[in-house]
């Protein structure tokens, strides 16, 4: 038998129902609905509440713990958790920044960035991690057009333009 779904909820049922209608995300809606189910005692156990809302029991337990510690405002807030990377240090970030913005020696792809970090700093970073990091911090795209080819010979271009 699971834990009994009981919690001292300070908000009234009317306030909670108004709060559900004000939610802009499905996550927030589910969180407030779980409080409504617990307050009205619609379900006996937290397992039944979590199944009704459509989340794992552990997720419901985290929501309840957040509600107990910080209140409803913190529970329904959907702020991103911007944790600083433990793998990519500020030194690596600076090196990536210089290399990404270098028009003469750009990365040929995310795989090239992965190899470059491994050779330069001796740290193995998975492809998906370096890809997400470059997209998030430097707004890179896999297929981004360049103003000119990185191997283009400037003198050859001038000579070509003079002859045409």
N, C-alpha and C positions, 0 to 999 in steps of 0.2 A: 504494500500500500504506500502511496506517495505522501508527501507532506501536505497537510491541510492548508488550503488557500486562505490564509487569514493575514491581514495587514491593516494597521491603523492608518487609514487614508483621511487626511484632514479636509480635503475638498469635498463639496457636496456632489450628489449625483447629477444635479442640473449643471453645475460648473463643468464637470467632466464631459457631459454630453455636448455642451457648447464648445469645449476645447477640442473634441473629436471633429466637429464640423469646421473648425478653424485650421486644422492641420493641412499642410500643403504636400506632405510626403506620406507614403504608405507606412514607413517606419514609425513616424510619429503617431499616426492613426492607430496602428497596432499596439503601441505602448500605452496610449490612453485607454483603448478598449480593454486591455488586460487589467488596468486599474478598475475599470467599471465592473468587469466580471468578478474581480476579487471583492469589491465593495458590496455588490448585490448578492454575492455568494451563489452565483448561477452554477458554478462547478464546485465540487468538493475538494479536489486536489489541484495542486499547481501543474501537475502533468496534464490534466484535462484542460486547464486554462491555456497552457502552451499549445496543446493540440488544436484547440479552437481558434486561437489567434494565428496559428501556422508557423510557429517558431520552435526551436529546440528548448528543452527545459532549462538548460544552462543559460541560454539567452534571457529567458524570463527571470531567472535568478539574478543575473547581472542588472537587469532593469529594476527589479525590486530593491536590490542593494543600493543602486544609484538613487532611487527614490527615498530610501531611508536616510541616506547620508546627506544628500543635497537638495531634495525636494523635486517637485514636478517640473520646474523650469529647466533644470539641468537634465532631467530624465528625457524630456522631449526635444531638447536641443540636438541638432544634427551637425555639430561643428566638426570639421575634419581634424584628424589627429596628425598634425605635422610634426612627426618625430625626426630628429636629425639622424642622418644615416650613420651607422656605426662602421660600415664598410668603407664608404667613400668619405675620406677625411677632407678637411678644408684645403690641404695641399693638393690632393687629387682633383678636387673641384676646380681649383685655380688652373691646374694644368689642362683639364678638360675645357675650361672656358677659353683659354688661349688657343688651344688646338681647334676648337669648333669655330672660332671667329677668325682663324687664319685663312685668308683666301688663297695663299700659295701652297699650303699643305693641309687640305681638309681631310676629314675622315671619309673613306670611301663607303662606309656603311657602319652599322652598329657593331658588326663583327670586327671591323678594323679598330674601333674604339676599345673593344674588349681586349684585343691583342695588344694594342698600344699601352693600356693600363697595366697589363700583365708584364710586358717587357720593361716599361719605364719604372713602375713602382713595385713589381714583384707580387701583386695581389691578384688572385683569381676572382673575377666577378662574373656571375652568370649573365648570359646574353640578355635575358628578359629584364634583369635588374638594371643593367647599364642602359638598355633601351628606354625603360621607364624613367630613369634618372635624367637622361639627356632630353627626353620629351618634356618632362616636368620643369626642369631648371633652365633649359636653353631653347625650348620650343622648337626642337628639331623635328624634321619629317624624313621619312625614309627616301621619298622621291621628291626632293625639292630642286627646282630649277636653279641653276647658277647663272650669273651674268656672263661668265666666260668659263671655258674649260680650264681646269687647273694645270694642265700640261701645255697650254697654248704658248707658243713662242711669240712674244710681243714684236720682235724685230721682223719675223716672218709676216705677221699681220700688216705691219707698216709697209713692207715691200709689196705685198699683194695689193694693198689699197692704192699705192702709187702707180702700179701697172694697169689698173682697171679704169 
